[in-house]
Amino acid sequence: NTNSSLILSEVPTNNGPLRFQRLPDSEFDNQGNLWVSQSLEDNSLHRRSPSGQWTAFDLSDEIPEVSQSMTKMVITNDGKIIYGTVDIGLVGFDPETSMAVNYNEDFNLVSNYIGSLRLDLNGQLWIGSNLGLRILFNPNSIFTDTPSDARSVIIEDTNGIARELLQDEAVLDIEVDGNNNKWVATASSGAFLFSPSGRETLFQFTTDNSPLPSNAINDIAIDEGTGKVYFATNNGIVAFQGERSSKPEDDLESVRAFPNPVRPGFDGNVTIDGLTDRARVKITDIEGNLVYEAVSQGGSIPWDTRSFSGNKVASGVYLLFISTNDNIETAVSKLMIVR
């Protein structure tokens, strides 16, 4: 509070006033501005410019209840700020127009207590609350006169009965990997890995099937360089070695396959990296016979070196033919396998 626009809050107690600054989250926008949220103050947003200038934003004229406890923040590609609260749902702020909006249970949020937020690779907003999950397919719609309703993900349980994904679960964190899969931390059911749409559960990690010391997962972090996923629990941190999944590239100039060559004894997956989103990868032997084909969901795909028949391919040189989703750009690479 002495060298920025951040405010020193003061709350009376029996032992005298309690002074503090409660800053739940911060994010950088595309212009290099640092945005900081502050709970319990009408000036609930603060911006530090790249030159070091601080500005406070009072949103209470548009949202009288804005001085609440906040949670997570996201910033859209066009610079709009969206953050969660513990009792009024989402708050959105457009720095271009100074427009502030409140998005709550009236728009099909399962709860106004928002514990986690994450924008996925398609720009969809995944919203975790203390009672489940919602997706807002067009986050910018909350700044219009007709906001889109948040949607639940409907799946079939083991008995074939339709139900909401993570219904009544407290969702504490959501992370998105390079393939647009969703890693979700819950307060009592461990950690989940969902497909990009959320309709398929790829893994559920609990104390029963993994080294997790607790099913209360507070936070998840992904190392994109190695594919390692870290789970922070009430009883310590555990790491899981997942598949490396980088974010999509703008072009195919950095395409590579590794390990290359694949040496005898290697039993893992080959990663084809440097891809654009939804790039098509075809792998053929040196004679041109197609042995594998896939479409990327992010910047990389794994290949277990098996052909369509399920058998591991023989030693030799394999050609990787890669094309972007619109077929405008193509690339060719080679991979050597030694059994």
Protein Blocks (a to p, Z undefined) as FASTA:
>chain_A
ZZccbdcdddddfkopadddddfbacddfkopacdddehiablcccddfkopacdddfkl
mmmmlmccdfdddddfkopacdddfknopadddfklopacdddfknopabfcdfbdcddf
kopacdddfkbccddfblmlmmpmbdcdddddddddfkopacdehihiacfbdcddfkop
acdddfknopadddfkopacfbdcdfklccbfbfbdfbdcddfknopacdddfkbccddd
ddddddddfblklgccddddddehiabdcddehiaehiacddddfkopafbdcddfbjbd
cdehiafkopacdedddddddddfkomaccdddddddZZ
